[in-house]
Structures are given as C-alpha cells and as structure tokens.
Amino acid sequence: MSETNQLRDVYDAIADPTRRRLIRLLAEAEEIPLHELTAQFQMGRTAVSKHLTILKEAGLVHDRKVGRETRFRLNATPLKEIQDWVAFYSKFWGVNLLRLNQLLEEEEE
C-alpha cells in the first residue's frame, strides 16, 4: 500500500473492468458529472456510484459538488504504485528474454 492511508488497495480497485473503464473515461476528461458517467454504462446510477466509491476509497477519484450535481475527476497518482510494480517485472523479463535469445543463438552455432 502506498504512503497515503488509503481505505482500499489500488490493485483491488482496478481489478474490475467497469472500474477500469471509469478510470479511462475520467482520464479522457478533466471532470465528468455522475449523470454523464452513468450514461456510458448499461447499469443504474447506484451501481456506477458504488464503483466510483471504491475508486474514491483507493484515492483514484476525487469528487466535488456543483449545485445538485456531483462531478468526478481522476487522481492518477496511486497508479504509480502499479506502474512501479509492472516496471520491475518488465526489467526481469527483458533481461531473461535477452539471456534466452543468447542461449538460442549459441545453440545454433
């Protein structure tokens, strides 16, 4: 878990395809009202709100009230934890695939 005291694990939050789609929609816009997000899914407002709550608990989404409307925006900072984790294994596989390639070239000779 990152240094912020998050209520929910970032990996858990992005595990669901609906939440990943919400993240993508929020990444493509500066801020989106709940009704516009809901229109992108074949589920009700309550279901979309539950997914947004999970993303909020992981620190991935911020919201603010504008009159009677709630607007959401992405906070991508917690995704850095995932990027760092994937980068470690990317280096691991890069090195090991290079070794495998060298071994295969030596066997051909």
DSSP file (Angstrom, degrees, kcal/mol; ACC not computed):
  #  RESIDUE AA STRUCTURE BP1 BP2  ACC     N-H-->O    O-->H-N    N-H-->O    O-->H-N    TCO  KAPPA ALPHA  PHI   PSI    X-CA   Y-CA   Z-CA
    1    1 A M              0   0    0      0, 0.0     8,-0.1     0, 0.0     4,-0.1   0.000 360.0 360.0 360.0 145.0    0.0    0.0    0.0
    2    2 A S        -     0   0    0      1,-0.1     4,-0.3     2,-0.1     0, 0.0  -0.108 360.0 -91.7 -74.3 176.1    1.3    3.5   -0.7
    3    3 A E  S    S+     0   0    0      2,-0.1     2,-0.2     0, 0.0    -1,-0.1   0.755 103.3  87.1 -66.3 -23.8    2.2    6.1    1.9
    4    4 A T  S    S-     0   0    0      1,-0.1     2,-2.0    55,-0.0    -2,-0.1  -0.538  92.2-115.2 -73.1 145.0   -1.2    7.6    1.9
    5    5 A N        -     0   0    0     -2,-0.2     2,-0.2    -4,-0.1    -1,-0.1  -0.541  45.9-177.2 -83.6  79.1   -3.5    5.9    4.3
    6    6 A Q        -     0   0    0     -2,-2.0    52,-0.2    -4,-0.3    51,-0.1  -0.486  29.7-144.0 -81.6 147.9   -6.0    4.5    1.7
    7    7 A L  S    S+     0   0    0     50,-1.4     2,-0.4    -2,-0.2    51,-0.2   0.733  85.5  36.7 -79.4 -23.8   -9.0    2.6    2.7
    8    8 A R  S    S-     0   0    0     49,-1.4     2,-0.2    48,-0.1    -1,-0.1  -0.975  88.6-106.8-135.3 144.6   -8.8    0.2   -0.3
    9    9 A D     >  -     0   0    0     -2,-0.4     4,-2.1     1,-0.1     5,-0.1  -0.452  22.2-136.4 -68.3 136.6   -6.0   -1.4   -2.2
   10   10 A V  H  > S+     0   0    0      1,-0.2     4,-2.0     2,-0.2     5,-0.2   0.880 105.4  54.8 -63.0 -38.6   -5.3    0.2   -5.6
   11   11 A Y  H  > S+     0   0    0      1,-0.2     4,-0.6     2,-0.2    -1,-0.2   0.909 109.0  47.9 -62.5 -41.4   -4.9   -3.3   -7.2
   12   12 A D  H >4 S+     0   0    0      1,-0.2     3,-0.7     2,-0.2     4,-0.4   0.895 109.5  54.3 -63.7 -40.5   -8.3   -4.3   -5.8
   13   13 A A  H 3< S+     0   0    0     -4,-2.1     3,-0.5     1,-0.2    -2,-0.2   0.866 112.5  41.2 -65.2 -37.1   -9.9   -1.1   -7.1
   14   14 A I  H 3< S+     0   0    0     -4,-2.0    -1,-0.2     1,-0.2    -2,-0.2   0.454  90.8  90.1 -92.1   1.1   -8.7   -1.6  -10.7
   15   15 A A  S << S+     0   0    0     -3,-0.7    -1,-0.2    -4,-0.6    -2,-0.1   0.773  73.2  77.9 -66.9 -25.5   -9.4   -5.3  -10.8
   16   16 A D  S  > S-     0   0    0     -3,-0.5     4,-2.1    -4,-0.4     5,-0.2  -0.711  76.1-141.1 -91.2 132.4  -12.9   -4.8  -12.1
   17   17 A P  H  > S+     0   0    0      0, 0.0     4,-2.1     0, 0.0     5,-0.1   0.836 102.2  56.0 -60.4 -33.2  -13.4   -4.0  -15.8
   18   18 A T  H  > S+     0   0    0      2,-0.2     4,-2.3     1,-0.2     5,-0.1   0.920 108.7  46.9 -64.8 -42.4  -16.1   -1.4  -15.0
   19   19 A R  H  > S+     0   0    0      2,-0.2     4,-2.4     1,-0.2    -1,-0.2   0.874 110.1  52.9 -68.6 -36.0  -13.8    0.5  -12.8
   20   20 A R  H  X S+     0   0    0     -4,-2.1     4,-2.2     2,-0.2    -1,-0.2   0.897 109.7  49.4 -64.2 -38.1  -11.0    0.4  -15.3
   21   21 A R  H  X S+     0   0    0     -4,-2.1     4,-2.6     2,-0.2    -2,-0.2   0.901 109.0  52.0 -66.6 -40.2  -13.5    1.8  -17.9
   22   22 A L  H  X S+     0   0    0     -4,-2.3     4,-2.6     2,-0.2    -2,-0.2   0.917 108.7  51.3 -60.0 -42.8  -14.4    4.6  -15.4
   23   23 A I  H  X S+     0   0    0     -4,-2.4     4,-2.2     2,-0.2    -2,-0.2   0.922 110.1  49.3 -60.3 -44.2  -10.8    5.4  -15.0
   24   24 A R  H  X S+     0   0    0     -4,-2.2     4,-1.5     2,-0.2    -2,-0.2   0.933 111.2  48.7 -61.9 -45.9  -10.3    5.6  -18.7
   25   25 A L  H  X S+     0   0    0     -4,-2.6     4,-0.5     1,-0.2    -1,-0.2   0.911 113.4  47.3 -60.0 -42.4  -13.3    7.9  -19.1
   26   26 A L  H >< S+     0   0    0     -4,-2.6     3,-0.7     1,-0.2    48,-0.5   0.833 108.4  55.6 -69.5 -31.2  -12.1   10.1  -16.3
   27   27 A A  H 3< S+     0   0    0     -4,-2.2    -1,-0.2     1,-0.2    -2,-0.2   0.800 105.0  53.8 -69.4 -27.7   -8.6   10.2  -17.8
   28   28 A E  H 3< S+     0   0    0     -4,-1.5     2,-0.3    -3,-0.2    -1,-0.2   0.588 113.5  43.0 -83.3 -10.4  -10.0   11.5  -21.1
   29   29 A A  S << S-     0   0    0     -3,-0.7    45,-0.4    -4,-0.5     3,-0.2  -0.938  74.8-130.8-133.7 155.1  -11.8   14.4  -19.5
   30   30 A E  S    S-     0   0    0     -2,-0.3     2,-0.3     1,-0.3    44,-0.2   0.909  92.7  -9.3 -69.7 -41.7  -10.9   16.9  -16.8
   31   31 A E        -     0   0    0     42,-0.1    -1,-0.3    -3,-0.1    42,-0.2  -0.968  64.3-163.1-159.2 139.8  -14.1   16.4  -14.9
   32   32 A I  E     -A   72   0A   0     40,-2.7    40,-3.0    -2,-0.3     2,-0.1  -0.993  20.1-125.8-132.9 132.0  -17.3   14.5  -15.6
   33   33 A P  E >>  -A   71   0A   0      0, 0.0     4,-1.8     0, 0.0     3,-0.6  -0.394  29.5-114.1 -69.5 153.1  -20.7   14.7  -13.8
   34   34 A L  H 3> S+     0   0    0     36,-2.3     4,-2.8     1,-0.2     5,-0.2   0.875 114.5  56.7 -56.5 -41.9  -22.2   11.5  -12.5
   35   35 A H  H 3> S+     0   0    0      1,-0.2     4,-1.5     2,-0.2    -1,-0.2   0.847 107.0  49.4 -63.9 -31.9  -25.1   11.5  -14.9
   36   36 A E  H <4 S+     0   0    0     -3,-0.6     4,-0.5     2,-0.2    -1,-0.2   0.874 111.9  48.2 -73.3 -36.9  -22.7   11.6  -17.9
   37   37 A L  H >< S+     0   0    0     -4,-1.8     3,-1.6     1,-0.2     4,-0.2   0.936 109.9  52.4 -64.7 -45.7  -20.7    8.7  -16.5
   38   38 A T  H >< S+     0   0    0     -4,-2.8     3,-1.8     1,-0.3     5,-0.4   0.858 100.4  62.2 -59.2 -36.6  -23.9    6.7  -15.9
   39   39 A A  T 3< S+     0   0    0     -4,-1.5    -1,-0.3     1,-0.3    -2,-0.2   0.694  95.5  62.5 -64.0 -18.1  -24.9    7.2  -19.5
   40   40 A Q  T <  S+     0   0    0     -3,-1.6     2,-0.3    -4,-0.5    -1,-0.3   0.501 101.9  59.4 -84.3  -4.4  -21.8    5.3  -20.6
   41   41 A F  S <  S-     0   0    0     -3,-1.8     2,-0.6    -4,-0.2     7,-0.0  -0.867  77.5-128.4-127.3 155.7  -22.9    2.1  -18.9
   42   42 A Q  S    S+     0   0    0     -2,-0.3     2,-0.3     2,-0.0    -3,-0.1  -0.405  85.2  82.1 -96.8  55.2  -25.8   -0.3  -19.0
   43   43 A M  S    S-     0   0    0     -2,-0.6    -2,-0.2    -5,-0.4    -3,-0.0  -0.947  83.8 -89.5-148.3 165.0  -26.3   -0.1  -15.3
   44   44 A G     >  -     0   0    0     -2,-0.3     4,-2.0     1,-0.1     5,-0.2  -0.181  37.5-103.2 -77.6 170.3  -28.1    2.3  -13.0
   45   45 A R  H  > S+     0   0    0      1,-0.2     4,-2.6     2,-0.2     5,-0.2   0.856 119.4  56.4 -59.4 -38.8  -26.8    5.3  -11.2
   46   46 A T  H  > S+     0   0    0      2,-0.2     4,-2.0     1,-0.2    -1,-0.2   0.910 107.1  48.4 -63.4 -42.8  -26.5    3.4   -7.9
   47   47 A A  H  > S+     0   0    0      2,-0.2     4,-1.8     1,-0.2    -1,-0.2   0.917 112.7  47.4 -64.7 -43.6  -24.2    0.8   -9.4
   48   48 A V  H  X S+     0   0    0     -4,-2.0     4,-2.4     1,-0.2    -2,-0.2   0.911 110.5  53.5 -63.3 -41.5  -22.0    3.3  -11.1
   49   49 A S  H  X S+     0   0    0     -4,-2.6     4,-2.2     1,-0.2    -1,-0.2   0.878 105.5  53.6 -60.7 -38.7  -21.8    5.3   -7.8
   50   50 A K  H  X S+     0   0    0     -4,-2.0     4,-1.8     2,-0.2    -1,-0.2   0.914 109.6  47.6 -63.4 -42.2  -20.7    2.1   -5.9
   51   51 A H  H  X S+     0   0    0     -4,-1.8     4,-2.1     1,-0.2    -2,-0.2   0.909 111.3  50.9 -64.1 -41.4  -17.9    1.6   -8.4
   52   52 A L  H  X S+     0   0    0     -4,-2.4     4,-2.4     1,-0.2    -2,-0.2   0.859 106.4  55.6 -64.4 -34.9  -16.9    5.3   -8.0
   53   53 A T  H  X S+     0   0    0     -4,-2.2     4,-2.6     2,-0.2    -1,-0.2   0.907 106.7  49.9 -63.4 -42.2  -16.9    4.9   -4.2
   54   54 A I  H  X S+     0   0    0     -4,-1.8     4,-1.3     2,-0.2    -2,-0.2   0.915 111.8  48.1 -63.2 -42.4  -14.4    2.0   -4.5
   55   55 A L  H  <>S+     0   0    0     -4,-2.1     5,-2.4     1,-0.2     6,-0.8   0.879 111.3  51.5 -64.8 -37.1  -12.2    4.2   -6.7
   56   56 A K  H ><5S+     0   0    0     -4,-2.4     3,-1.8     4,-0.2    -2,-0.2   0.920 106.0  53.8 -63.2 -44.5  -12.5    7.0   -4.2
   57   57 A E  H 3<5S+     0   0    0     -4,-2.6   -50,-1.4     1,-0.3   -49,-1.4   0.789 107.9  51.1 -62.1 -27.8  -11.5    4.8   -1.3
   58   58 A A  T 3<5S-     0   0    0     -4,-1.3    -1,-0.3   -51,-0.2    -2,-0.2   0.457 117.8-114.9 -86.9  -2.0   -8.4    3.8   -3.3
   59   59 A G  T < 5S+     0   0    0     -3,-1.8    -3,-0.2    -4,-0.2    18,-0.1   0.578  86.3 115.7  81.4   9.6   -7.6    7.5   -3.8
   60   60 A L  S   <S+     0   0    0     -5,-2.4    15,-3.3    -6,-0.2     2,-0.4   0.668  71.0  43.1 -86.0 -17.1   -8.1    7.2   -7.6
   61   61 A V  E     -B   74   0A   0     -6,-0.8     2,-0.4    13,-0.3    13,-0.2  -0.984  59.8-166.0-134.0 139.9  -11.1    9.6   -7.8
   62   62 A H  E     -B   73   0A   0     11,-2.6    11,-2.4    -2,-0.4     2,-0.3  -0.914  12.5-164.9-116.4 149.8  -12.0   12.9   -6.3
   63   63 A D  E     -B   72   0A   0     -2,-0.4     2,-0.3     9,-0.2     9,-0.2  -0.925   7.6-173.8-131.7 160.6  -15.4   14.4   -6.4
   64   64 A R  E     -B   71   0A   0      7,-2.0     7,-2.9    -2,-0.3     2,-0.4  -0.989  25.1-119.4-151.0 148.1  -17.0   17.8   -5.8
   65   65 A K  E     -B   70   0A   0     -2,-0.3     2,-0.4     5,-0.2     5,-0.2  -0.729  21.5-177.0 -88.6 133.7  -20.5   19.1   -5.5
   66   66 A V  E >   -B   69   0A   0      3,-3.2     3,-1.9    -2,-0.4     2,-0.4  -0.881  69.7 -55.1-128.1  97.2  -21.5   21.8   -8.0
   67   67 A G  T 3  S-     0   0    0     -2,-0.4    -2,-0.0     1,-0.3     0, 0.0  -0.573 120.6 -21.3  66.4-124.4  -25.1   22.7   -7.0
   68   68 A R  T 3  S+     0   0    0     -2,-0.4     2,-0.3    -3,-0.1    -1,-0.3   0.406 123.4  92.1 -93.5   1.0  -27.0   19.5   -7.0
   69   69 A E  E <   - B   0  66A   0     -3,-1.9    -3,-3.2   -35,-0.0     2,-0.5  -0.743  64.2-146.5-102.3 142.7  -24.6   17.7   -9.3
   70   70 A T  E     - B   0  65A   0     -2,-0.3   -36,-2.3    -5,-0.2     2,-0.4  -0.937  16.1-162.9-106.7 127.7  -21.5   15.6   -8.3
   71   71 A R  E     -AB  33  64A   0     -7,-2.9    -7,-2.0    -2,-0.5     2,-0.3  -0.879   2.9-154.8-112.1 142.9  -18.5   15.9  -10.6
   72   72 A F  E     -AB  32  63A   0    -40,-3.0   -40,-2.7    -2,-0.4     2,-0.3  -0.877  11.1-178.9-119.3 147.8  -15.7   13.4  -10.6
   73   73 A R  E     - B   0  62A   0    -11,-2.4   -11,-2.6    -2,-0.3     2,-0.3  -0.984  29.5-106.8-142.5 154.3  -12.1   13.6  -11.7
   74   74 A L  E     - B   0  61A   0    -48,-0.5     2,-0.5   -45,-0.4   -13,-0.3  -0.561  16.0-164.1 -82.3 139.5   -9.2   11.2  -11.8
   75   75 A N        -     0   0    0    -15,-3.3     4,-0.2    -2,-0.3   -48,-0.0  -0.910  11.0-179.0-116.7  98.6   -6.3   11.3   -9.4
   76   76 A A    >   +     0   0    0     -2,-0.5     3,-1.7     1,-0.2     4,-0.5   0.544  55.2  97.8 -79.5  -7.1   -3.7    9.1  -11.2
   77   77 A T  T >  S+     0   0    0      1,-0.3     3,-1.9     2,-0.2     4,-0.4   0.874  78.5  55.1 -52.2 -45.3   -1.1    9.3   -8.5
   78   78 A P  T >> S+     0   0    0      0, 0.0     3,-1.0     0, 0.0     4,-0.6   0.742  94.7  69.9 -63.1 -19.4   -2.0    6.0   -6.9
   79   79 A L  H <> S+     0   0    0     -3,-1.7     4,-2.4     1,-0.2     3,-0.3   0.688  80.6  76.6 -69.6 -16.2   -1.5    4.3  -10.3
   80   80 A K  H <> S+     0   0    0     -3,-1.9     4,-2.8    -4,-0.5    -1,-0.2   0.864  87.0  59.8 -60.2 -36.0    2.3    5.0   -9.9
   81   81 A E  H <> S+     0   0    0     -3,-1.0     4,-1.7    -4,-0.4    -1,-0.2   0.900 108.7  43.3 -58.2 -41.9    2.4    2.1   -7.4
   82   82 A I  H  X S+     0   0    0     -4,-0.6     4,-2.7    -3,-0.3     5,-0.2   0.891 111.7  53.6 -71.9 -40.6    1.2   -0.3  -10.2
   83   83 A Q  H  X S+     0   0    0     -4,-2.4     4,-2.5     1,-0.2    -2,-0.2   0.918 109.7  48.3 -60.0 -43.4    3.5    1.3  -12.7
   84   84 A D  H  X S+     0   0    0     -4,-2.8     4,-1.8     2,-0.2    -1,-0.2   0.895 111.5  50.1 -63.9 -40.2    6.4    0.7  -10.5
   85   85 A W  H  X S+     0   0    0     -4,-1.7     4,-1.4    -5,-0.2    -2,-0.2   0.927 113.6  44.6 -64.4 -45.7    5.4   -2.9   -9.8
   86   86 A V  H  X S+     0   0    0     -4,-2.7     4,-2.2     1,-0.2    -2,-0.2   0.881 109.1  57.4 -66.7 -38.1    5.0   -3.7  -13.6
   87   87 A A  H  X S+     0   0    0     -4,-2.5     4,-2.2    -5,-0.2    -1,-0.2   0.881 102.6  55.0 -61.0 -38.8    8.3   -1.9  -14.4
   88   88 A F  H  X S+     0   0    0     -4,-1.8     4,-1.9     1,-0.2    -1,-0.2   0.941 112.9  41.2 -59.2 -47.8   10.2   -4.2  -12.0
   89   89 A Y  H  X S+     0   0    0     -4,-1.4     4,-2.6     1,-0.2     5,-0.2   0.783 109.0  60.0 -74.3 -26.1    8.8   -7.3  -13.8
   90   90 A S  H  X S+     0   0    0     -4,-2.2     4,-2.3     2,-0.2    -1,-0.2   0.924 107.6  45.6 -64.2 -43.9    9.3   -5.7  -17.2
   91   91 A K  H  X S+     0   0    0     -4,-2.2     4,-2.5     2,-0.2     5,-0.2   0.923 111.5  53.8 -62.3 -44.3   13.0   -5.4  -16.4
   92   92 A F  H  X S+     0   0    0     -4,-1.9     4,-2.3     1,-0.2    -2,-0.2   0.931 113.2  41.3 -56.0 -49.7   13.1   -9.0  -15.2
   93   93 A W  H  X S+     0   0    0     -4,-2.6     4,-2.7     2,-0.2     5,-0.3   0.860 111.6  56.3 -71.1 -34.3   11.5  -10.3  -18.4
   94   94 A G  H  X S+     0   0    0     -4,-2.3     4,-1.7    -5,-0.2    -2,-0.2   0.934 111.5  42.9 -61.0 -46.1   13.7   -8.1  -20.6
   95   95 A V  H  X S+     0   0    0     -4,-2.5     4,-2.2     2,-0.2    -2,-0.2   0.925 116.4  47.6 -65.8 -45.8   16.9   -9.5  -19.0
   96   96 A N  H  X S+     0   0    0     -4,-2.3     4,-2.3    -5,-0.2    -2,-0.2   0.862 110.8  50.4 -68.6 -35.5   15.7  -13.1  -19.1
   97   97 A L  H  X S+     0   0    0     -4,-2.7     4,-2.3     2,-0.2    -1,-0.2   0.865 109.2  52.4 -69.3 -34.3   14.4  -12.9  -22.7
   98   98 A L  H  X S+     0   0    0     -4,-1.7     4,-2.2    -5,-0.3    -2,-0.2   0.922 110.2  48.3 -63.9 -44.0   17.8  -11.5  -23.7
   99   99 A R  H  X S+     0   0    0     -4,-2.2     4,-2.5     2,-0.2    -2,-0.2   0.914 111.1  50.5 -61.7 -43.5   19.5  -14.4  -22.0
  100  100 A L  H  X S+     0   0    0     -4,-2.3     4,-2.4     1,-0.2    -2,-0.2   0.914 109.3  51.1 -61.4 -43.1   17.2  -16.9  -23.7
  101  101 A N  H  X S+     0   0    0     -4,-2.3     4,-2.2     1,-0.2    -1,-0.2   0.909 109.9  49.7 -60.6 -43.4   18.0  -15.3  -27.0
  102  102 A Q  H  X S+     0   0    0     -4,-2.2     4,-2.2     1,-0.2    -2,-0.2   0.909 110.5  50.3 -63.3 -42.0   21.7  -15.5  -26.4
  103  103 A L  H  X S+     0   0    0     -4,-2.5     4,-2.0     1,-0.2    -2,-0.2   0.904 110.5  49.3 -62.8 -41.5   21.4  -19.2  -25.4
  104  104 A L  H  X S+     0   0    0     -4,-2.4     4,-1.5     1,-0.2    -1,-0.2   0.882 110.5  50.3 -66.1 -38.3   19.4  -20.0  -28.6
  105  105 A E  H  X S+     0   0    0     -4,-2.2     4,-1.1     1,-0.2    -1,-0.2   0.883 109.7  51.2 -66.5 -38.0   22.0  -18.2  -30.8
  106  106 A E  H  < S+     0   0    0     -4,-2.2     3,-0.3     1,-0.2    -2,-0.2   0.875 108.2  52.1 -66.9 -36.5   24.8  -20.2  -29.1
  107  107 A E  H  < S+     0   0    0     -4,-2.0    -1,-0.2     1,-0.2    -2,-0.2   0.832 105.3  55.6 -68.2 -31.6   22.9  -23.5  -29.8
  108  108 A E  H  <        0   0    0     -4,-1.5    -1,-0.2     1,-0.2    -2,-0.2   0.795 360.0 360.0 -69.9 -28.4   22.5  -22.6  -33.5
  109  109 A E     <        0   0    0     -4,-1.1    -1,-0.2    -3,-0.3    -2,-0.2   0.467 360.0 360.0 -78.3 360.0   26.3  -22.2  -33.9
